[in-house]
Amino acid sequence: MSKGITLFYFKSFTPIIMETNIIERNLRQFHGTEEYHKHLFPGKSPLLLTDGCKYIRDDLQAFWLFDAILIYQMHKSLRDVNFQIWG
């Protein structure tokens, strides 16, 4: 595994600095999901997130990532795809 620093931003653009090995270790606890969580974006259908995605969104403050995924849903090649895996 590579070690490094990852920079995330709170909604107020205050940086969060976390070592990538800590993030990788925390993500190892997620296998499947116990429940799905909605990510809402104005004017779009909600995106259903697994527990691991919710960790990334909430604990790492990466709301922007899931907003970007929702924005791309209007692209012609993705519009009719019901199940997607983004990696």
C-alpha positions as CSV (number, residue, x, y, z in Angstrom):
1,M,0.0,0.0,0.0
2,S,1.2,3.5,-0.7
3,K,1.4,5.9,2.1
4,G,0.5,9.6,1.6
5,I,-1.6,12.4,2.6
6,T,-5.1,13.1,1.2
7,L,-6.7,16.5,1.5
8,F,-10.5,16.8,1.9
9,Y,-12.5,19.9,2.4
10,F,-15.4,20.6,4.7
11,K,-18.3,22.5,3.3
12,S,-16.7,25.6,4.7
13,F,-13.5,24.7,2.7
14,T,-11.6,24.1,5.9
15,P,-9.1,21.4,4.9
16,I,-9.1,17.9,6.6
17,I,-5.7,16.2,6.3
18,M,-5.8,12.4,6.7
19,E,-3.2,9.8,5.8
20,T,-4.3,7.5,3.1
21,N,-3.4,4.4,5.1
22,I,-5.9,5.5,7.8
23,I,-8.6,5.9,5.1
24,E,-7.8,2.5,3.6
25,R,-7.9,0.8,7.0
26,N,-11.3,2.4,7.8
27,L,-12.8,1.4,4.5
28,R,-11.8,-2.3,5.1
29,Q,-14.6,-2.6,7.6
30,F,-17.3,-2.2,4.9
31,H,-18.5,-5.4,3.0
32,G,-21.8,-4.9,1.4
33,T,-24.2,-2.7,3.3
34,E,-26.6,-2.9,6.2
35,E,-28.8,-0.2,4.8
36,Y,-28.9,2.3,1.9
37,H,-28.7,6.0,2.5
38,K,-30.0,8.8,0.3
39,H,-27.8,11.5,-1.1
40,L,-30.0,14.4,-2.3
41,F,-29.1,17.0,-4.9
42,P,-31.6,19.7,-6.0
43,G,-33.6,18.7,-9.1
44,K,-32.2,15.2,-9.3
45,S,-33.5,11.8,-8.1
46,P,-31.7,10.7,-4.9
47,L,-28.6,8.6,-5.1
48,L,-28.6,5.5,-2.9
49,L,-25.3,5.0,-1.0
50,T,-23.9,2.0,0.7
51,D,-22.5,2.3,4.3
52,G,-19.0,2.7,2.8
53,C,-20.0,5.5,0.5
54,K,-21.8,7.2,3.4
55,Y,-18.5,7.0,5.4
56,I,-16.7,8.7,2.5
57,R,-19.4,11.4,2.1
58,D,-19.9,12.1,5.8
59,D,-16.6,11.4,7.6
60,L,-14.3,12.6,4.8
61,Q,-16.7,15.4,3.9
62,A,-16.7,14.4,0.2
63,F,-20.3,15.6,-0.6
64,W,-18.9,17.0,-3.8
65,L,-18.0,13.6,-5.1
66,F,-21.6,12.3,-4.9
67,D,-22.9,15.6,-6.3
68,A,-20.6,15.1,-9.3
69,I,-21.9,11.5,-9.8
70,L,-25.5,12.8,-9.8
71,I,-24.7,15.5,-12.3
72,Y,-23.3,12.9,-14.7
73,Q,-26.5,10.9,-14.5
74,M,-28.1,13.1,-17.2
75,H,-25.4,12.0,-19.7
76,K,-27.0,10.1,-22.5
77,S,-24.9,6.9,-22.0
78,L,-25.9,6.7,-18.2
79,R,-29.4,7.9,-18.3
80,D,-31.1,4.5,-18.5
81,V,-28.6,2.5,-16.4
82,N,-30.3,1.5,-13.2
83,F,-27.4,0.0,-11.3
84,Q,-23.9,1.6,-11.5
85,I,-20.6,0.9,-9.7
86,W,-18.3,3.9,-9.5
87,G,-14.7,3.1,-8.5
